[in-house]
Amino acid sequence: MHSNTDTANTATDVETTNSGVNYQELVYNGIWKNNPALVQLLGLCPLLAVTSTVVNALGLGLATMVVLIGSNIAVSLIRNYVADAVRLPAFVMIIASFTTCIELIMQAFTYELYQILGIFIPLIVTNCAILGRADAYASRNPVLPSALDGLTMGFGFTVVLVLLGAMRELIGQGTLFSDMHLLFGEAAASWKLTLFPNYPDMLFAILPPGAFIGLGILIALKNFFDEREKQRKAAAEAGKEKVSRRVRVTGKIT
Amino acid sequence: MALLRITSPHTHRGGRRTSWVMQMVILATIPGILVQTWLFGFGTLINILIAALTAIGAEALFLKVRGRPIAFFLKDNSALLTAVLLGIALPPTVPWWLTVTAVAFAIIFAKQVYGGLGNNPFNPAMVGYAIVLVSFPVPMTQWLGHADLISAGSTMSFSDSLSAIFGGLSTVDAYTMATPLDAFKHKGGLMSDEAFASVTALQAASLNSWMWVNLAYLAGGLALIGLRIITWHTPVAMLAGLAVVATFFYILDPSNAATPLFHLTSGAAMFGAFFIATDPVSSCTSNRGKLVYGAGIGILVYVIRTWGGYPDGVAFGVLLMNFAAPLIDYYTQPRAYGHKKPKSGVAIGGDK
């Protein structure tokens, strides 16, 4: 577990604790640069197990996000009163309490989804992304930045879950947003988009191996965009230098 | 000044380029393809055509995306070989989109994503096959039967094959039958000899047709050994592994196990041994390694056929041994001339 928190603890986190909080960077880190699913690769177990449809992914993503925000706020509140030696057990207790709350809420309001997600709701406790953020960020920062960090990290995680769920649902069953009424009430039952009628179910995408390959494609896409951005910046830099170094020997120098 | 512009190894023979080797392997499958066409109709040929077009299209597309020379890599015929092997392995009645999925997956995810020919850790054709077998079990386990045993009473006509592949033939059930392996696996409470006496798919005509398919691939494989494109180690080890395990269990329990001959002449035994397991990229390179690798596949094929969830196990056996190939190569590195026993790896035996 500790090695996970180390990876999550990037240089930018430490910087923000020293100088004032940069909220813009916090959002950018959570959603893109330090995305828990695509960069830190934390919480892979629920990520791979429950993303067979959009509704499952969204349900677990929202639950994780709520737990992450709650635990970050609570950990930040008690950060000056917990001895270093017992901080991890304390954090886990807090996360477990929030997870139990979410589990009871889901059991009360979205019972079918609660049954579909099954063991993966209690397993939110073991999601490394949550303990990682508690230890790497919330335990060293004031409440408001910690809450925002929880929100953006949770949002980043949920976005990847939903993207993966959409990919697998589309390839696996040829539909999108099926069974959304499990989460949003009866009105959402008609949201289902059947993109390919008579689609032969491709079991591979629905089974766990499909999730691995789907996640691999998403990570590759992210790296591709990062690489292109880097090249674009490098090209812009190079272009600037060229202009400034040009020596004109004739005509008017502006 | 005429300097030699060739690099080592200097033992290579002129004209033995990758494209020629791939071309020869493709040609060596012809006897098998002919027998399959004769027994099961034109489905196999149509599959190979669809597969070839898809493979060349997918390969060209991804070479372009990766910024590699397209014509140069297409000319090595490796994509074509993958397509031919998949076209042979897929049942002759599978819908066209299934073939396209399998081949596209094989070329894109099993080959180009790893860096193209020479860098793929798994046999691309078998990755494609395994993906569609896992995804679409129903069309993938629907094989055609011998003409004398099926209710249609004749092999599939060309137009029927076409409509089965492109539109879904409603009378396809009249042509299909379980393969001997499938039938034997699901013989239920029957004893072996009872099953061979009563189950349709285990009648002599059905067994013989699969034997002819296997013999044709054996002939093609022997030609490849004769041309020194493959060595004897992998196929012999694989067939021996399969035969030894099958004999062991047949002697142990003759009333429930099938004969070793049944295992060697049904399913993809010969095709797998000579054309799939010998893939130079994903298999072992040292001769001792090839023996271990082949034997492993043979044993896995028997295990999957007998206790696994699928009727035949060549694809999964080969893929599992592909995982192990680098490890086997590590421990079977041959002694370099003039050197003592290699020190790498665990010292087994008295190496003082």
Interface residues (C-beta under 8 A of the other chain):
Chain A: P200 D201 M202 L203 F204 A205 L207 P209 I213
Chain B: T101 F109 I131 V134 S135 F136 P137
